[in-house]
Amino acid sequence: MWAGRRSWLPSRVDPVAIRLRDGRQVTLREAGADDGERIQAALSRLSAESRYTRFMSALREATPRMLEQATRSDPGRQLQLLAVIGEPGAETVVGGTRFDAAHGSHDCEFAIAIVDGWQGVGLARTMLEALMQAAAERGFERMEGYILASNAPMLGLARKLGFQRVKSPEEPAVHLVRCELRRPAVA
Ligand SMILES: CC(C)(COP(=O)(O)OP(=O)(O)OC[C@H]1O[C@@H](n2cnc3c(N)ncnc32)[C@H](O)[C@@H]1OP(=O)(O)O)[C@@H](O)C(=O)NCCC(=O)NCCS
């Protein structure tokens, strides 16, 4: 049986350079305490439609609580990954994904948004795969997400990554998808 969550704090995700389908390169890394303004700027560059499909509301900017969670994640139950371009210290965020879990739960919930000019070149897939791997390494057993029924790109991507639709209290407008995380290989 899967041993479940480890008692020690997980190590940080190492930054990794990713080449996208169109040749552009981004760095995938964990968010840090000084990323608040960068995340806020990325949010302001999302189209109204992308903001709506991500937050299911017409949210214009991240609240202080959202920024606090993104930049100071509780390592035992949250992880915020960013895709960034540019030099260290002067980076621009072009995508973000995170998971959150309730205290003591083996299930976590994902969310993701890619800045519009960076969509359609495989960035979300790469970021979600990294997020799922990190969640599995931290002992989570399932990942789930709430997706607007009209969000064909996200529903298509979730299907490709192995998520299946399950009953949701918010049907039919919002679908709940869930995936069993693959147990990491034991060294
Ligand atoms: C949904 C979203 C995250 C996808 O990001 P992306 O970087 O464009 O996705 P990718 O390029 O990695 O595409 C991955 C897959 O998505 C699916 N996809 C993309 N566009 C699609 C479309 N118009 N219709 C159906 N499937 C589509 C495909 O399966 C694609 O696989 P492929 O690359 O093999 O063709 C992005 O559009 C976004 O940020 N939207 C706004 C926020 C949001 O909706 N978040 C989800 C709710 S948490």
The ligand as an SDF file (V2000), in Angstrom:
LIG
                    3D

 48 50  0  0  0  0  0  0  0  0999 V2000
   -6.8060   26.0210  -20.5350 C   0  0  0  0  0  0  0  0  0  0  0  0
   -5.3750   26.4900  -20.6340 C   0  0  0  0  0  0  0  0  0  0  0  0
   -4.7110   26.3370  -19.2800 C   0  0  0  0  0  0  0  0  0  0  0  0
   -4.6320   25.6330  -21.6790 C   0  0  0  0  0  0  0  0  0  0  0  0
   -3.3080   26.1160  -21.7430 O   0  0  0  0  0  0  0  0  0  0  0  0
   -2.3810   25.8910  -23.0250 P   0  0  0  0  0  0  0  0  0  0  0  0
   -0.9840   26.2020  -22.6300 O   0  0  0  0  0  0  0  0  0  0  0  0
   -2.9430   26.6290  -24.1620 O   0  0  0  0  0  0  0  0  0  0  0  0
   -2.5540   24.3420  -23.2620 O   0  0  0  0  0  0  0  0  0  0  0  0
   -1.5660   23.4210  -24.1090 P   0  0  0  0  0  0  0  0  0  0  0  0
   -0.9620   24.2020  -25.2230 O   0  0  0  0  0  0  0  0  0  0  0  0
   -0.6540   22.7430  -23.1580 O   0  0  0  0  0  0  0  0  0  0  0  0
   -2.5910   22.4040  -24.7450 O   0  0  0  0  0  0  0  0  0  0  0  0
   -2.7360   21.1710  -24.1790 C   0  0  0  0  0  0  0  0  0  0  0  0
   -3.9690   20.4930  -24.7160 C   0  0  0  0  0  0  0  0  0  0  0  0
   -5.1260   21.2800  -24.4790 O   0  0  0  0  0  0  0  0  0  0  0  0
   -6.1130   20.8760  -25.4000 C   0  0  0  0  0  0  0  0  0  0  0  0
   -6.6060   22.0170  -26.1170 N   0  0  0  0  0  0  0  0  0  0  0  0
   -5.9920   23.1970  -26.3170 C   0  0  0  0  0  0  0  0  0  0  0  0
   -6.8100   24.0180  -26.9900 N   0  0  0  0  0  0  0  0  0  0  0  0
   -7.9500   23.3230  -27.2190 C   0  0  0  0  0  0  0  0  0  0  0  0
   -9.1990   23.6240  -27.8300 C   0  0  0  0  0  0  0  0  0  0  0  0
   -9.4180   24.8380  -28.3590 N   0  0  0  0  0  0  0  0  0  0  0  0
  -10.1700   22.6660  -27.8330 N   0  0  0  0  0  0  0  0  0  0  0  0
   -9.9530   21.4430  -27.2900 C   0  0  0  0  0  0  0  0  0  0  0  0
   -8.7940   21.1000  -26.6910 N   0  0  0  0  0  0  0  0  0  0  0  0
   -7.8240   22.0260  -26.6550 C   0  0  0  0  0  0  0  0  0  0  0  0
   -5.4730   19.9280  -26.3480 C   0  0  0  0  0  0  0  0  0  0  0  0
   -5.7490   18.6390  -25.8570 O   0  0  0  0  0  0  0  0  0  0  0  0
   -4.0140   20.2310  -26.1840 C   0  0  0  0  0  0  0  0  0  0  0  0
   -3.2580   19.1310  -26.4970 O   0  0  0  0  0  0  0  0  0  0  0  0
   -2.2870   19.1750  -27.7670 P   0  0  0  0  0  0  0  0  0  0  0  0
   -1.2320   20.1730  -27.3900 O   0  0  0  0  0  0  0  0  0  0  0  0
   -1.7640   17.7800  -27.8540 O   0  0  0  0  0  0  0  0  0  0  0  0
   -3.0980   19.6220  -28.9350 O   0  0  0  0  0  0  0  0  0  0  0  0
   -5.2940   27.9660  -21.1310 C   0  0  0  0  0  0  0  0  0  0  0  0
   -6.1070   28.0980  -22.2530 O   0  0  0  0  0  0  0  0  0  0  0  0
   -5.6990   28.9830  -20.0770 C   0  0  0  0  0  0  0  0  0  0  0  0
   -4.8800   29.4550  -19.2810 O   0  0  0  0  0  0  0  0  0  0  0  0
   -6.9910   29.3410  -20.0560 N   0  0  0  0  0  0  0  0  0  0  0  0
   -7.4700   30.3380  -19.0690 C   0  0  0  0  0  0  0  0  0  0  0  0
   -7.4980   29.7960  -17.6390 C   0  0  0  0  0  0  0  0  0  0  0  0
   -8.2380   28.4670  -17.5230 C   0  0  0  0  0  0  0  0  0  0  0  0
   -9.1890   28.2050  -18.2340 O   0  0  0  0  0  0  0  0  0  0  0  0
   -7.8010   27.6350  -16.5680 N   0  0  0  0  0  0  0  0  0  0  0  0
   -8.4150   26.3370  -16.3450 C   0  0  0  0  0  0  0  0  0  0  0  0
   -9.3050   26.3350  -15.1370 C   0  0  0  0  0  0  0  0  0  0  0  0
   -8.4080   25.9440  -13.6810 S   0  0  0  0  0  0  0  0  0  0  0  0
  1  2  1  0
  2  3  1  0
  2  4  1  0
  2 36  1  0
  4  5  1  0
  5  6  1  0
  6  7  2  0
  6  8  1  0
  6  9  1  0
  9 10  1  0
 10 11  2  0
 10 12  1  0
 10 13  1  0
 13 14  1  0
 14 15  1  0
 15 16  1  0
 15 30  1  0
 16 17  1  0
 17 18  1  0
 17 28  1  0
 18 19  1  0
 18 27  1  0
 19 20  2  0
 20 21  1  0
 21 22  1  0
 21 27  2  0
 22 23  1  0
 22 24  2  0
 24 25  1  0
 25 26  2  0
 26 27  1  0
 28 29  1  0
 28 30  1  0
 30 31  1  0
 31 32  1  0
 32 33  2  0
 32 34  1  0
 32 35  1  0
 36 37  1  0
 36 38  1  0
 38 39  2  0
 38 40  1  0
 40 41  1  0
 41 42  1  0
 42 43  1  0
 43 44  2  0
 43 45  1  0
 45 46  1  0
 46 47  1  0
 47 48  1  0
M  END
$$$$
